[in-house]
Amino acid sequence: MADNRQLWLNLLRELEQRQQAAEAMGGPEKIAQQQARNRLTARQRLQRLFDPGSFREIGALAGGQHPGGDAPLAGDGVVGGTGRVHGRSTVALAEDFTVKGGSIGHVNAAKRTRLVRLALEQRLPLVIMLDGAGERAGNGRERYPNTPNDLQLVADLQGVVPVVCMVLGASAGHGALTGMFADFIVMVEGASLFTAGPPLVEAALGLRLTPEELGGGQMHSRESGVVHNLVANEKEAFDQVRRYLSLLAGQRQPADAAPSQEALLDLLPPAGARAYDMRAVLELLADEQSVFELQPAFGESIICALLRLGGHVVMVIANQPLVLAGAINRQAAEKASHFIGVADAFGLPLLSLVDNPGVLPGPQSEAQGVLKAAGRMFSAQRRFRGQKIVVTLRKAFGFGSSVMGMNPWDRQAISIALPSVSLGGIPAIGGARAAGASDEEQAQMLAREAGAWVPADAMAFDKVVDPRELRAEIIDVLGRSQAEERTF
């Protein structure tokens, strides 16, 4: 018996040493370099994501016993496992830049695949933290049979469980591609994201670019639309991810207070040509401090947001009259299509606030492919099978009304209008002028199209309400759902 104990103690001592080597990551010098760039280490990031004390590591010893006798690599450049985010089990993996620049070797690939498969099979949200160089240069010199491919599995996760990508440093190649299957992508200022990094671009194209110039956050959040939210630092990134996952779970909370709805009469101009800030409307309608905007710098004529109404979590798509009068361009349609799909996949109610003059016309808009993007947004609306609430605040013209879900009897739980709405197959003034109508005829057309009375008479809306009653009407409809908590 004593011999058994001693043998166990020897084995446990070795286990502890190997675990300590894994937790040391790339060593003190590499860790100091990481922190000098104002970046957390992979292990610090996992601790910041998860509820305190909840992280349980998977694959800590991977990379510690190379079959060819090469030096061990702590975790083979990636750290991951399970933990809790606001009490809910979640899987996460973090590329470790202190070990081989976070590059993806064969063992690294196997660990990533195991973690992604765990999320898929156990129906758990997945968080991917990118800070790595992509495929490891030495992979071609090694032969691991049937190296797993986590990219295929992450693609399988779309619409099954929530997937979040965090871009926390430079990310290229395979790692960056993995992140593109995420429902929500948040990037830190100073990070970069690209299919191939500056050295490869210079070799292939002769262009010498900095990582920021090639794939910086400002470009990706405003122009490419690859990144949804850009934040100043890692603290903000983790705060946003934890909040997003909490809201996406859809668990109802006790109803919070909301500002007086009387203010809507001052904020909303009845005349469709006058601009106002839709964000202010959302803040009035929502429970206090509950609005979480998604992709705010891209497609700015539509606002997408998660918020709470009477304690219920809702996905909102809303026209923004301050930008292009709320007209829908390609970027806005692409953004809205994505988040309508997210709401549909995870059972969130969809609230559409309509106030737009149509899909944006003109040569530049057509060249950008607005027709195709608007068509995809329309398809996203048609595929949506959750609780859909459509509110027409003022104007709704042409295909712009359709892509916002306003078409009569289009699976809405309710269709509401304010008294000042104006509708039309094309904007009244533009249509009248195109037809060569006189000033008197234009005025008559405008008079016929102003006000909710004619469409209400034809059952184009279920009801016309006082703006001050709008919040209560929406909450009443949301209360019909018995899904207090969703599982993925």
LUMVO-609119 format. One record per residue (C-alpha): residue number from 0; x, y, z. Coordinates in Angstrom, 2 decimals, padded with zeros to 5 digits. Layout:
# residues N
(NUM,(X,Y,Z))
...
//
This chain:
# residues 488
(0,(000.00,000.00,000.00))
(1,(002.81,002.40,000.84))
(2,(004.38,001.70,-002.54))
(3,(001.10,002.61,-004.25))
(4,(000.95,005.89,-002.40))
(5,(004.50,006.80,-003.38))
(6,(003.83,005.95,-007.02))
(7,(000.74,008.14,-006.95))
(8,(002.62,010.99,-005.34))
(9,(005.27,010.82,-008.06))
(10,(002.63,010.89,-010.80))
(11,(000.73,013.73,-009.15))
(12,(003.95,015.71,-008.76))
(13,(004.57,015.33,-012.49))
(14,(000.97,016.33,-013.26))
(15,(001.39,019.47,-011.18))
(16,(004.65,020.34,-012.94))
(17,(003.10,019.89,-016.37))
(18,(000.08,021.97,-015.38))
(19,(002.36,024.73,-014.09))
(20,(004.30,024.66,-017.38))
(21,(001.04,025.07,-019.29))
(22,(-000.06,027.97,-017.10))
(23,(003.31,029.68,-017.62))
(24,(002.33,030.15,-021.31))
(25,(005.25,031.62,-023.29))
(26,(007.23,032.54,-020.17))
(27,(007.85,035.80,-018.28))
(28,(009.51,037.65,-021.18))
(29,(006.74,036.92,-023.68))
(30,(004.07,037.74,-021.10))
(31,(005.78,041.07,-020.36))
(32,(005.81,041.88,-024.07))
(33,(002.11,041.09,-024.32))
(34,(001.28,043.33,-021.38))
(35,(003.51,046.11,-022.74))
(36,(001.09,046.25,-025.70))
(37,(-001.76,046.84,-023.20))
(38,(-003.12,043.37,-023.92))
(39,(-004.22,040.72,-021.47))
(40,(-002.83,037.20,-021.70))
(41,(-005.04,034.38,-022.96))
(42,(-005.63,033.13,-019.43))
(43,(-006.43,036.59,-018.10))
(44,(-008.94,036.99,-020.93))
(45,(-010.75,033.78,-020.03))
(46,(-010.92,034.84,-016.40))
(47,(-012.34,038.21,-017.50))
(48,(-015.01,036.58,-019.66))
(49,(-016.29,034.03,-017.18))
(50,(-018.02,034.47,-013.84))
(51,(-015.41,034.36,-011.03))
(52,(-014.16,030.87,-010.22))
(53,(-016.17,029.16,-012.96))
(54,(-013.47,028.46,-015.59))
(55,(-012.65,024.78,-016.14))
(56,(-009.82,024.20,-018.60))
(57,(-009.82,021.59,-021.38))
(58,(-006.63,020.39,-023.05))
(59,(-004.16,022.10,-020.73))
(60,(-001.48,019.47,-021.38))
(61,(-001.84,019.48,-025.16))
(62,(001.47,020.52,-026.74))
(63,(003.49,019.26,-023.79))
(64,(004.66,015.95,-025.29))
(65,(005.71,016.34,-028.92))
(66,(005.93,012.91,-030.61))
(67,(009.13,013.90,-032.41))
(68,(010.83,015.07,-029.24))
(69,(010.59,018.79,-029.99))
(70,(010.44,021.27,-027.11))
(71,(007.03,021.42,-025.43))
(72,(004.73,024.33,-026.27))
(73,(002.41,025.46,-023.48))
(74,(-001.10,024.63,-024.63))
(75,(000.26,024.68,-028.20))
(76,(-000.73,028.34,-028.43))
(77,(-004.40,028.18,-027.45))
(78,(-006.17,028.04,-024.08))
(79,(-009.81,027.06,-023.68))
(80,(-012.51,025.39,-021.68))
(81,(-015.90,025.98,-020.15))
(82,(-017.22,028.47,-017.65))
(83,(-020.28,030.53,-016.85))
(84,(-021.41,033.90,-018.17))
(85,(-024.11,035.35,-015.95))
(86,(-024.68,031.83,-014.68))
(87,(-024.99,030.16,-018.10))
(88,(-022.50,027.53,-019.27))
(89,(-020.35,028.75,-022.16))
(90,(-017.36,027.43,-024.14))
(91,(-014.45,029.72,-024.98))
(92,(-011.06,029.50,-026.65))
(93,(-008.34,032.14,-026.59))
(94,(-005.37,032.27,-028.93))
(95,(-002.18,032.68,-026.89))
(96,(000.12,035.15,-028.64))
(97,(002.92,034.42,-026.15))
(98,(003.33,030.91,-027.61))
(99,(004.45,030.88,-031.25))
(100,(002.48,034.07,-031.87))
(101,(-000.78,032.21,-031.25))
(102,(-000.26,030.33,-034.52))
(103,(-002.22,027.17,-035.27))
(104,(-000.22,023.94,-035.15))
(105,(-001.66,020.44,-035.40))
(106,(-002.27,020.03,-031.65))
(107,(-003.68,023.56,-031.49))
(108,(-006.11,022.61,-034.29))
(109,(-007.18,019.47,-032.46))
(110,(-007.88,021.40,-029.26))
(111,(-009.86,024.09,-031.09))
(112,(-011.90,021.40,-032.82))
(113,(-012.64,019.64,-029.53))
(114,(-013.87,022.89,-027.98))
(115,(-016.04,023.81,-030.97))
(116,(-017.47,020.28,-031.10))
(117,(-018.28,020.52,-027.38))
(118,(-020.26,023.72,-028.01))
(119,(-022.10,022.06,-030.90))
(120,(-022.91,018.78,-029.18))
(121,(-023.82,020.28,-025.81))
(122,(-025.64,023.30,-027.31))
(123,(-023.49,025.86,-025.48))
(124,(-022.58,029.38,-026.64))
(125,(-019.06,029.74,-028.04))
(126,(-016.67,032.68,-027.63))
(127,(-013.57,032.83,-029.87))
(128,(-010.79,035.24,-028.87))
(129,(-008.47,036.05,-031.77))
(130,(-004.86,037.16,-031.28))
(131,(-002.75,034.96,-033.53))
(132,(-000.80,034.55,-036.73))
(133,(-002.94,031.89,-038.40))
(134,(-001.49,028.67,-039.81))
(135,(001.87,027.76,-038.25))
(136,(004.74,027.87,-040.73))
(137,(006.19,024.53,-039.62))
(138,(003.03,022.50,-040.15))
(139,(004.20,021.25,-043.53))
(140,(007.16,019.49,-041.91))
(141,(004.90,017.40,-039.66))
(142,(002.38,014.74,-040.57))
(143,(-000.57,014.34,-038.24))
(144,(-003.22,012.01,-039.70))
(145,(-006.55,013.67,-040.53))
(146,(-005.87,016.95,-038.78))
(147,(-009.28,018.21,-037.51))
(148,(-010.83,021.31,-039.04))
(149,(-012.64,023.55,-036.59))
(150,(-013.65,025.89,-039.43))
(151,(-016.18,023.36,-040.70))
(152,(-017.66,022.92,-037.25))
(153,(-017.92,026.64,-036.52))
(154,(-019.85,026.97,-039.78))
(155,(-022.17,024.21,-038.51))
(156,(-022.78,026.24,-035.34))
(157,(-024.47,029.12,-037.21))
(158,(-028.05,029.46,-036.06))
(159,(-027.65,026.59,-033.58))
(160,(-025.90,028.29,-030.66))
(161,(-024.69,031.88,-030.19))
(162,(-021.15,032.40,-031.48))
(163,(-019.16,035.49,-030.53))
(164,(-015.80,036.54,-031.94))
(165,(-013.44,038.94,-030.15))
(166,(-010.62,040.48,-032.19))
(167,(-008.07,041.42,-029.53))
(168,(-004.82,041.61,-031.49))
(169,(-003.58,040.90,-035.00))
(170,(-005.46,038.00,-036.55))
(171,(-004.78,036.46,-039.94))
(172,(-005.68,033.45,-042.02))
(173,(-007.48,030.49,-040.48))
(174,(-008.19,032.14,-037.13))
(175,(-009.66,035.22,-038.76))
(176,(-011.83,033.08,-041.04))
(177,(-013.14,031.14,-038.06))
(178,(-014.37,034.36,-036.52))
(179,(-016.39,035.28,-039.59))
(180,(-019.06,032.71,-038.73))
(181,(-019.92,034.55,-035.52))
(182,(-023.25,036.19,-034.81))
(183,(-021.52,039.08,-033.05))
(184,(-017.97,040.34,-033.69))
(185,(-016.38,042.93,-031.41))
(186,(-012.95,044.42,-032.10))
(187,(-010.58,046.46,-029.94))
(188,(-008.98,049.65,-031.29))
(189,(-005.43,048.86,-032.40))
(190,(-006.26,045.25,-033.32))
(191,(-006.29,044.09,-036.94))
(192,(-008.00,041.42,-039.01))
(193,(-007.17,040.13,-042.48))
(194,(-007.11,037.09,-044.74))
(195,(-003.34,037.52,-045.11))
(196,(-001.02,039.77,-043.11))
(197,(001.24,042.60,-044.34))
(198,(004.27,040.37,-045.18))
(199,(002.21,038.16,-047.50))
(200,(000.49,041.15,-049.07))
(201,(003.83,042.79,-049.76))
(202,(005.22,039.59,-051.27))
(203,(002.16,039.01,-053.44))
(204,(001.20,042.55,-054.46))
(205,(004.20,044.72,-053.68))
(206,(002.17,046.84,-051.27))
(207,(003.75,047.81,-047.97))
(208,(001.02,048.37,-045.39))
(209,(000.77,048.49,-041.62))
(210,(-001.62,046.04,-039.93))
(211,(-003.94,048.97,-039.15))
(212,(-003.96,050.14,-042.78))
(213,(-004.66,046.64,-044.05))
(214,(-007.31,045.53,-041.59))
(215,(-007.88,048.06,-038.83))
(216,(-010.99,048.51,-036.73))
(217,(-012.15,051.79,-038.24))
(218,(-012.20,050.27,-041.72))
(219,(-013.87,047.03,-040.66))
(220,(-016.54,048.70,-038.53))
(221,(-017.41,051.49,-041.00))
(222,(-016.59,050.28,-044.51))
(223,(-016.34,046.50,-044.84))
(224,(-018.96,045.75,-042.19))
(225,(-016.95,042.70,-041.10))
(226,(-016.88,043.91,-037.48))
(227,(-020.07,044.78,-035.63))
(228,(-018.84,046.80,-032.66))
(229,(-015.53,048.63,-032.22))
(230,(-014.43,049.39,-028.65))
(231,(-011.60,051.34,-027.05))
(232,(-010.12,048.61,-024.86))
(233,(-010.43,045.01,-023.71))
(234,(-012.55,045.89,-020.68))
(235,(-015.22,047.36,-022.94))
(236,(-014.96,044.33,-025.22))
(237,(-015.61,041.85,-022.42))
(238,(-018.39,044.00,-020.95))
(239,(-020.12,044.02,-024.34))
(240,(-019.73,040.28,-024.90))
(241,(-021.08,039.40,-021.47))
(242,(-024.00,041.76,-022.00))
(243,(-024.72,040.40,-025.47))
(244,(-024.77,036.79,-024.27))
(245,(-027.00,037.75,-021.35))
(246,(-029.51,039.47,-023.62))
(247,(-029.42,036.78,-026.29))
(248,(-030.43,034.21,-023.69))
(249,(-033.77,036.02,-023.67))
(250,(-034.49,035.46,-020.00))
(251,(-037.16,037.83,-018.80))
(252,(-036.34,040.12,-015.90))
(253,(-038.64,042.17,-013.70))
(254,(-039.84,045.16,-015.70))
(255,(-037.68,048.22,-015.23))
(256,(-038.89,051.76,-015.30))
(257,(-039.08,053.82,-018.49))
(258,(-039.18,057.58,-019.04))
(259,(-042.53,059.31,-019.37))
(260,(-044.06,058.57,-022.76))
(261,(-045.38,062.15,-022.92))
(262,(-041.99,063.12,-024.33))
(263,(-042.79,061.27,-027.57))
(264,(-045.23,064.04,-028.53))
(265,(-042.36,066.53,-028.40))
(266,(-039.80,064.25,-030.01))
(267,(-041.74,062.84,-032.98))
(268,(-042.68,065.36,-035.70))
(269,(-045.94,064.26,-037.39))
(270,(-044.66,065.67,-040.70))
(271,(-042.68,062.96,-042.53))
(272,(-040.14,065.37,-044.01))
(273,(-038.80,066.52,-040.62))
(274,(-035.88,064.59,-039.12))
(275,(-035.49,063.31,-035.56))
(276,(-033.16,060.89,-033.78))
(277,(-034.57,057.35,-033.63))
(278,(-032.11,056.54,-030.84))
(279,(-034.01,058.95,-028.61))
(280,(-037.24,057.10,-029.43))
(281,(-035.65,053.78,-028.47))
(282,(-034.44,055.21,-025.18))
(283,(-037.98,056.39,-024.40))
(284,(-039.69,053.12,-025.32))
(285,(-037.18,050.76,-023.69))
(286,(-036.65,049.91,-020.05))
(287,(-034.12,052.30,-018.59))
(288,(-030.47,051.77,-019.65))
(289,(-031.31,048.58,-021.54))
(290,(-030.56,049.58,-025.16))
(291,(-027.54,047.74,-026.59))
(292,(-026.86,048.90,-030.16))
(293,(-025.32,046.49,-032.66))
(294,(-023.04,047.60,-035.52))
(295,(-023.71,051.33,-034.95))
(296,(-021.13,052.69,-037.46))
(297,(-022.25,050.63,-040.48))
(298,(-025.46,051.06,-042.48))
(299,(-026.39,053.96,-040.23))
(300,(-029.81,054.59,-041.79))
(301,(-031.03,051.50,-039.89))
(302,(-030.49,050.99,-036.17))
(303,(-030.24,047.41,-034.88))
(304,(-030.33,046.87,-031.14))
(305,(-031.13,044.48,-028.35))
(306,(-033.19,046.01,-025.57))
(307,(-035.70,045.19,-022.86))
(308,(-039.35,046.20,-022.94))
(309,(-041.28,045.42,-019.78))
(310,(-038.47,043.01,-018.90))
(311,(-038.72,041.14,-022.24))
(312,(-035.61,041.00,-024.47))
(313,(-036.37,042.23,-028.00))
(314,(-034.36,042.61,-031.21))
(315,(-035.15,045.97,-032.81))
(316,(-034.64,047.14,-036.38))
(317,(-035.52,050.80,-036.80))
(318,(-035.12,053.35,-039.58))
(319,(-032.98,056.37,-038.64))
(320,(-034.46,059.58,-040.18))
(321,(-031.25,061.49,-039.39))
(322,(-029.36,059.47,-042.05))
(323,(-030.60,059.47,-045.67))
(324,(-034.04,060.30,-044.24))
(325,(-034.13,056.66,-043.16))
(326,(-033.77,055.32,-046.71))
(327,(-032.42,051.78,-046.92))
(328,(-029.06,051.39,-048.66))
(329,(-027.03,048.23,-049.23))
(330,(-025.13,048.47,-045.96))
(331,(-028.27,049.02,-043.88))
(332,(-030.03,046.09,-045.57))
(333,(-027.06,043.78,-044.97))
(334,(-026.90,044.73,-041.30))
(335,(-030.63,044.30,-040.76))
(336,(-030.69,040.94,-042.58))
(337,(-027.98,039.59,-040.28))
(338,(-029.67,040.59,-037.04))
(339,(-033.14,039.52,-038.19))
(340,(-031.52,036.12,-038.75))
(341,(-029.98,036.18,-035.26))
(342,(-033.37,036.96,-033.70))
(343,(-035.00,034.18,-035.70))
(344,(-032.34,031.60,-034.83))
(345,(-032.49,032.23,-031.09))
(346,(-036.19,032.87,-030.58))
(347,(-036.13,036.60,-029.84))
(348,(-039.15,038.79,-030.66))
(349,(-038.54,041.22,-033.53))
(350,(-039.71,044.81,-033.21))
(351,(-039.66,046.83,-036.43))
(352,(-040.00,050.62,-036.22))
(353,(-040.79,051.89,-039.71))
(354,(-040.10,055.43,-040.93))
(355,(-038.44,055.46,-044.35))
(356,(-039.02,056.87,-047.85))
(357,(-038.04,053.59,-049.52))
(358,(-034.96,051.76,-050.74))
(359,(-032.25,054.28,-051.69))
(360,(-032.33,055.04,-055.46))
(361,(-029.57,056.42,-057.67))
(362,(-026.55,055.22,-059.67))
(363,(-024.20,054.75,-056.71))
(364,(-026.78,052.78,-054.76))
(365,(-027.54,050.58,-057.75))
(366,(-023.84,049.97,-058.39))
(367,(-023.41,048.84,-054.79))
(368,(-026.09,046.19,-055.26))
(369,(-028.94,047.67,-053.22))
(370,(-031.49,045.53,-055.07))
(371,(-029.84,042.27,-054.05))
(372,(-029.26,043.42,-050.47))
(373,(-032.87,044.61,-050.11))
(374,(-034.07,041.32,-051.57))
(375,(-032.09,039.42,-048.94))
(376,(-033.56,041.59,-046.21))
(377,(-037.04,040.83,-047.53))
(378,(-036.21,037.12,-047.48))
(379,(-034.97,037.40,-043.90))
(380,(-038.31,038.96,-042.93))
(381,(-040.22,036.20,-044.72))
(382,(-038.19,033.46,-043.02))
(383,(-038.64,034.94,-039.55))
(384,(-040.93,032.70,-037.51))
(385,(-040.85,034.34,-034.11))
(386,(-043.01,037.03,-032.58))
(387,(-042.99,039.97,-035.00))
(388,(-044.26,043.41,-033.97))
(389,(-044.34,046.12,-036.64))
(390,(-044.92,049.78,-035.79))
(391,(-045.23,052.36,-038.57))
(392,(-044.30,055.67,-037.00))
(393,(-044.65,057.99,-040.01))
(394,(-043.69,057.23,-043.62))
(395,(-043.46,053.88,-045.40))
(396,(-042.99,053.92,-049.15))
(397,(-042.29,051.31,-051.80))
(398,(-040.14,048.26,-051.12))
(399,(-038.81,050.03,-048.03))
(400,(-042.06,049.22,-046.23))
(401,(-041.87,045.57,-047.30))
(402,(-038.31,044.90,-046.14))
(403,(-039.20,046.41,-042.77))
(404,(-041.98,043.84,-042.40))
(405,(-044.93,046.22,-042.82))
(406,(-046.78,044.24,-045.52))
(407,(-050.29,043.48,-044.24))
(408,(-050.77,040.08,-042.63))
(409,(-047.11,039.10,-042.92))
(410,(-047.07,036.92,-039.78))
(411,(-047.08,039.95,-037.48))
(412,(-048.19,039.35,-033.92))
(413,(-049.55,042.87,-034.32))
(414,(-049.23,045.72,-036.80))
(415,(-049.54,049.17,-035.24))
(416,(-049.59,052.66,-036.76))
(417,(-049.43,056.15,-035.35))
(418,(-052.08,058.56,-036.66))
(419,(-049.66,060.55,-038.84))
(420,(-048.51,057.76,-041.19))
(421,(-048.09,058.29,-044.94))
(422,(-047.98,055.30,-047.28))
(423,(-047.39,054.78,-050.96))
(424,(-046.03,052.45,-053.61))
(425,(-043.55,055.25,-054.41))
(426,(-042.99,058.56,-052.56))
(427,(-045.94,060.85,-053.35))
(428,(-043.92,063.87,-054.53))
(429,(-041.53,061.87,-056.65))
(430,(-044.32,059.81,-058.15))
(431,(-046.46,062.82,-058.93))
(432,(-043.60,064.68,-060.58))
(433,(-042.59,061.64,-062.58))
(434,(-046.16,061.43,-063.85))
(435,(-046.16,065.14,-064.76))
(436,(-048.90,066.05,-062.26))
(437,(-049.75,069.67,-061.62))
(438,(-049.14,071.37,-058.26))
(439,(-052.85,070.98,-057.42))
(440,(-052.80,067.28,-058.30))
(441,(-049.65,066.75,-056.21))
(442,(-051.34,068.38,-053.24))
(443,(-054.37,066.11,-053.66))
(444,(-052.15,063.02,-053.79))
(445,(-050.33,064.10,-050.62))
(446,(-053.61,064.70,-048.84))
(447,(-054.87,061.24,-049.78))
(448,(-051.66,059.55,-048.59))
(449,(-051.36,061.44,-045.29))
(450,(-052.90,059.95,-042.16))
(451,(-053.65,056.42,-041.02))
(452,(-057.39,056.53,-041.68))
(453,(-057.53,055.07,-045.19))
(454,(-055.08,052.17,-044.58))
(455,(-056.75,051.44,-041.25))
(456,(-060.10,051.25,-043.04))
(457,(-058.56,048.66,-045.38))
(458,(-057.06,046.64,-042.47))
(459,(-053.51,047.53,-043.48))
(460,(-052.93,047.94,-039.72))
(461,(-054.44,046.13,-036.77))
(462,(-054.77,049.34,-034.81))
(463,(-053.88,053.02,-034.73))
(464,(-052.62,054.23,-031.35))
(465,(-051.68,057.34,-029.43))
(466,(-047.84,057.54,-029.33))
(467,(-048.02,057.74,-025.55))
(468,(-049.65,054.28,-025.49))
(469,(-047.15,052.64,-027.82))
(470,(-044.87,051.17,-025.15))
(471,(-047.81,049.66,-023.27))
(472,(-049.23,048.18,-026.49))
(473,(-045.92,046.51,-027.36))
(474,(-045.44,045.11,-023.85))
(475,(-048.96,043.69,-023.91))
(476,(-048.16,041.73,-027.08))
(477,(-044.82,040.55,-025.71))
(478,(-046.66,039.26,-022.66))
(479,(-048.50,036.72,-024.82))
(480,(-045.33,034.65,-025.12))
(481,(-044.84,031.97,-022.52))
(482,(-041.15,031.48,-023.37))
(483,(-039.67,032.97,-020.23))
(484,(-036.25,031.41,-020.81))
(485,(-034.74,029.98,-023.98))
(486,(-032.31,027.15,-024.46))
(487,(-030.00,026.92,-027.43))
//
